[in-house]
Every structure is written in structure tokens, then in C-alpha cells.
Amino acid sequence: MENYLAALSLLILFSAFVLMANKRIKSYIATIRVQSIFIAIAVGIEGAKSLKTTGHFDILLVCVLIIAFKVIYIPRLLHRTYGKVEYRVAKDFFLNIPILILICCLLVVFSYFTLSTVEGINTGESNVQMVNSISIVLIGMFFMISRKKAIGQIVGFLVIENGLFVTALFSTKGMPLIIDIGIFIDLITAVMIMGIISFKINEKFDSIDTNKLKNLRG
Amino acid sequence: MGYILWIVPIIGILLLTAVKDKKLFPIISVAKASILLIAAIFITRTVMLQGKVSYKNLQGLLYIDSVSIIALDIVVVIGLLSAIYSINYLNLELLHGKIDIKRLKLYYILMDTFIYTMVLALTVNNMGIMWIAIEATTLASAFLVGFYNDKEAIEGTWKYVIICSVGIGVAFLGIILLQLSSIGVLKEANFLQWTNLYENATALKPSILKLAFIFLLVGFGTKAGLAPMHTWLPDAHSQAPSPISALLSGVLLNSAMYGIIRMVSIVNKGLGESIFTGRLLISLGVLSIGTSAIFIITQKDYKRLLAYSSIEHMGIIAIAIGLFTPASIFAALFHMINHSATKAMLFFSSGNILQKYETKDIGKIKNLLKILPVSGFVFFAGIFAIAGTPPFSVFASEFNVILSIFNNHNFILGGVVIGFISIIFVGIAMTLFKMFYGTSPEHLIPGDINIPGEIVMVCMLIFILITGIYMPLQVKGLLLSAEKIIIGG
């Protein structure tokens, strides 16, 4: 089982790299869905383990929530927002893709070196998984910086949330259930609100390019 | 008694969604806020007598001690005042056709939700749920910031939501690490309970605790408006309707600061010294004061100026918490109360100015005292108060903070802080005093608008005058016991 989890943690990291290399908003949404599926599988494995050893099925409940919201509902919501706002294809990033990927590699190396100096975390397997998942958070932040479109930034926010979730899963074997549910409610409202605001940005600024938001300064 | 704080707001929000008559919205909102205030008074009394309020059920989730009651009272009082102020403010907007009844309803629902999330954040024992509530404050206030729906408001909202959500995400990483440091120390049912973490702080793994503190400081610091994570704050404060600006500045920043305070006391007890947290907090605090000094001097928009002044005061509080001596913690808590009252009052009066002159540009506002006698006077006195002039209470607490810096033999820090504060004083005087001179445009008729709002403002002015000179013994006792809880022992 541990082997599968290690492989999944790598796959989730890899999907973040793939996301960075994507060019179109539609492929962002597809990649984020694939990443969420991987997370759902990892949570499912953890849930089955905890059901076998302690008899708690709350992690399995979280798995169901992930499938319902992160795999099905949020990508659909993003598609709908995208369908409402986007009517022309334009280049969405500042740097070219090889440089972006290279910077992502550096981020992984950075989080590896940072975490290996902290006592108490670097105990074998959980360390590697922690490095992977914190790298996902950093890559998500970098994704938000590198994309100009509002939807790209929403996707970046989702990657950060995924990374945080994976960190919680692998390092602490899941948070208490009530906190997990609260996080889900927050996440869904956040994505809905961001979707509505990006729709309004499109209405007022005639595009969802967040570089045009330059009225407020000083 | 404590559960009233959790149940009454929900009933109020549900009632608001159900009713359709526009006259009922403010009545429900004010009634709800008044019930909260009465409950808060009773709880304050209990806390004064027994030290804390907590119940056995729900795993001891509800927990109120002296630290939380100070922040909670600020939330409840300013919540009530801004509900009263909102009535005429919004009626006038409705009259001018800026909003319709649907948006009016949305405003009251969201404002009550916003206050509710803050009450929740301050009354739970669980750090994880506190995090959820603080994230929820962003979501509840997002559309309030973008209430006017024009280009600038949308831009402010987008920045607010994105920056604060990411910042709070970073704080969640800190919460995860906090839990990681407590694995093997706490039982599973007690995970992330503040009281348990605090009791067993010395057993937590110190290196992970340090990492957790950095993440939490960045995350909650974003929400508290500490530089360099402050960039959302002036935009959101200047674009929101004035009662919401008052809530954002007077209450929300305190709630985020409360999260930092709770974490600081765990980390300092765990590490056995305050140098680590002190260095981080003091450097962020000095950076905040410096940043706001630069922007205040060159400011052209009075609401943005007030927002930058909030960054300054949060910086002062951060420095005082960073010093972590009994006197400085006392001063920090006292400063929280004073800053909230003064800044909320200033935002209320700036709302009246905005509605009268219909501009946020300092240069276009002339002869304020004649056009708006009461609001203008309150604004005039408030400027002096917020800049730190005696006899107002901000002076008293700022003086205490600086005194504790010097008592700690931190002469360079004290000098730098005094330097920045005097720059800010000059900046405020230079920019805002223009508003009181000159000849006003002819189409403006002198006379006040929003009478209930003015009564609120005058009451607040009297309050900050009294607390500047005299502090009741009970309040002092409450502040001292809060200081003991934070420092420990």
C-alpha cells in the first residue's frame, strides 16, 4: 500500500508540472480534474487502511466529497464560467514553457533542501511525500503568478488547495473530519465567488486579463 | 449563554432571507446586533468573575477567555454601531439610485454573515475551525467590498479575494505543521485544541513549531494587513461602502491579529523564549509602519489614507506582541481597542463626507466644517486621535508601546518607530488639513445627513476621549488577566 501512496504522491506532483506546460484554459481544467482523481484515489487508499485498522470511515467520507466536488462539480463550474467569458484565444503566459518547467524543478529542489534541514520532519518516507506536496503548493503559487487570465488564477488557487490537502493527508494522516468538511465548504464558495467576479471583470473590462486591473494604485 | 452567540446570528440571517419589506431589514439587523451585545455583556461579566466560559459538550468547542472576550466585545460593539449607521447610509444610496432593494437585502445578509464569521473565529477553541472561520470572513465580505459594482470596486474585490485566499492557504500549511508537531503528544480527540496545545506546549517538536509559526504569521499577517502582504488592504478599504470599511478596519484586522496572538503564546511557551517570534513580528511591524508612512505622505484619497493608517497601527500592535513583555502585551491589547474605536469612527464620518461631496479626492473637498458641522468635527478630532495626540486614547496606548520598547533597552527600534510615527503625523496633517479650508462648491448645502450615524460617531468620540484619560478598574483587570493568559504563568 505504501508503494502505491508514494507513486500517487509523485503522480500528483507530475500533474502539477503538466498543468504548468498547458497552453489553453480547457486543458487546465482537464489537468486539474486528473489531479483531483489522483488525490481521490490516495484518500481512498488511506480511508480503506484506517477502516481496516481502527474502524473509522470518516476518511472514506472525505474521499466521496472529493469525487463529488473536486472531480465533478468544480471543473464543471469552471467550464461554465469559461464558456460565458472567453471568446478569443490569446497567449496567456509571460515566460515560455521550458523556462516555466525549469523554475518548477527548482521549486522542488528548494522545498527538498528546506525541509531536509527541519528536524522531526525528515524521517524516511513521509519526508519525500511532504517534499512533493509542499512543492505542489509552491508550483500552484507560481502558476498564479505566471498566468494573466482570471481563470488561470482560479486554477492556480485550486492547485494550492490540492497541495495543502495532500500535505495534510500524507503528513498527519488527515485532519479531523469537521475541519475537512469546513475546508470543503470554504473551497467551493471561494471558487464560486471567484467565478462570479471573473464574470464581472469580463463584463466591465471586456476581457478576463487581470493585467488590465490597474486603476487602484498608491 | 455562550451558544446565543452562535445561534442568534443564524436566526437573524435566515429571517433576513425570508422577509421582503425593505423597512424590516435594518430592524432585524439591529435587533440581532443588540441581542449579541447583551449576551456579550453577560459573558464578559462571567469571564471577569470566573476567568473563562466553556462547556463540556461539542468537545469543548466553545471557549471564551479574557483574550477572546476583548476581541469579541470589539466585534459586537462595532457590529451594532455599523448596523445603526448603515440604515440611513443605505437609504440615501437607495434614494440616489445607486442600489436597488435586492442589493439592499444582499448587503444586510452579507454584513450579518461577515460579523457572524468573526464571532465564530473568536469563540472557538480549535485552531482548525478558527482558520475556517477566518477564511470565511474573506468570502462573506467579498461582495461587500465589490458592492458598488463599478470598475474600481471589481478590481478591489478581485485583489482582496485572491490575495487573502492564498494568504490564508499559507496559514493552513502552518495549521498542518502545528498538528504534525503535536502528533504523539495529544490524543486524537484533542487535535488542534488551543487549550491542550498550550498546556503541552513544551512537549511539541520545536523545529516544526518554528516552521508552523512562520507560515501562520505570513497567512494571518496577510489578513491582518502587515506589510509586505498588505497590498489588498487599501484597495478593499477604499472601495467598500463606509460601514463595511469600518468593520474591515476596526474588526477584521483584529480577528486576524487574534490568531497570531494565540499562536505566539504557544510557540513562545514551546521554545521557552520569545526571540524567534519577536524578531519576525518586530521586523514585519517596522516594515508596516515604514510602508504606511511613505504612502500616507503622498496620498490623494482620504479613504485610502485611513486604510494605510490601519496598516501602521497593526504594525505597532505587531511590534508590541513581538516584544512579549507584560507591559507591551497590555499595551497591544489596549491599542487594539483604541484603534478599532477610532478608526471605525473615522470611516463612519468619511462615509458621510463621501455621500455629501461624492468624491474621494482630498483636493476636491473644501470647507468641511461648514458643510458638515458634526461629521466634519468628528473627522477633525478623529484625525488628531489617530495620529496619536493626547488626550485621545490612541496616544495613551501608543505611548505605552513605545515606553515598553525603551524599557526593553531597544533604543534603535524605539527611535525608528518614533521617527516613522512622527512622519505619519506630519503626513496626515499635511494631506488631510486641506479639507477644512477653502471655499466649498456652491451647489453643496450646509447641513448634516444621517442623524443616527452622527449620534453613533459622537458617542464613539466621547468613548475615545474617556478611555484616553481614565480606565475603569474592571477593564484593567480584564486586560491584565488576558496578558497573563498570553504570557503564561
Chai-1 contact restraints between the chains, C-beta under 6 A:
chainA,res_idxA,chainB,res_idxB,connection_type,confidence,min_distance_angstrom,max_distance_angstrom,comment,restraint_id
A,V118,B,S207,contact,1.0,0.0,6.0,A-B,restraint_1
A,V118,B,L211,contact,1.0,0.0,6.0,A-B,restraint_2
A,E119,B,S207,contact,1.0,0.0,6.0,A-B,restraint_3
A,G120,B,K205,contact,1.0,0.0,6.0,A-B,restraint_4
A,G120,B,S207,contact,1.0,0.0,6.0,A-B,restraint_5
A,G120,B,I208,contact,1.0,0.0,6.0,A-B,restraint_6
A,I160,B,G169,contact,1.0,0.0,6.0,A-B,restraint_7
A,L164,B,G169,contact,1.0,0.0,6.0,A-B,restraint_8
A,L164,B,F172,contact,1.0,0.0,6.0,A-B,restraint_9
A,T167,B,I176,contact,1.0,0.0,6.0,A-B,restraint_10
A,A168,B,I176,contact,1.0,0.0,6.0,A-B,restraint_11
A,S171,B,L180,contact,1.0,0.0,6.0,A-B,restraint_12
A,T172,B,Q179,contact,1.0,0.0,6.0,A-B,restraint_13
A,T172,B,L180,contact,1.0,0.0,6.0,A-B,restraint_14
A,P176,B,F191,contact,1.0,0.0,6.0,A-B,restraint_15
A,I179,B,G128,contact,1.0,0.0,6.0,A-B,restraint_16
A,G182,B,I132,contact,1.0,0.0,6.0,A-B,restraint_17
A,D186,B,I132,contact,1.0,0.0,6.0,A-B,restraint_18
A,D186,B,E135,contact,1.0,0.0,6.0,A-B,restraint_19
A,T189,B,L139,contact,1.0,0.0,6.0,A-B,restraint_20
A,A190,B,L139,contact,1.0,0.0,6.0,A-B,restraint_21
A,A190,B,S165,contact,1.0,0.0,6.0,A-B,restraint_22
A,I193,B,L139,contact,1.0,0.0,6.0,A-B,restraint_23
A,I193,B,A142,contact,1.0,0.0,6.0,A-B,restraint_24
A,I197,B,T157,contact,1.0,0.0,6.0,A-B,restraint_25
A,I197,B,W158,contact,1.0,0.0,6.0,A-B,restraint_26
A,K200,B,I154,contact,1.0,0.0,6.0,A-B,restraint_27
A,I201,B,I154,contact,1.0,0.0,6.0,A-B,restraint_28
A,K204,B,K151,contact,1.0,0.0,6.0,A-B,restraint_29
A,K204,B,I154,contact,1.0,0.0,6.0,A-B,restraint_30
A,L213,B,E155,contact,1.0,0.0,6.0,A-B,restraint_31
A,N215,B,K151,contact,1.0,0.0,6.0,A-B,restraint_32
A,N215,B,E152,contact,1.0,0.0,6.0,A-B,restraint_33
A,N215,B,E155,contact,1.0,0.0,6.0,A-B,restraint_34
A,L216,B,E152,contact,1.0,0.0,6.0,A-B,restraint_35
A,L216,B,E155,contact,1.0,0.0,6.0,A-B,restraint_36
A,L216,B,D235,contact,1.0,0.0,6.0,A-B,restraint_37
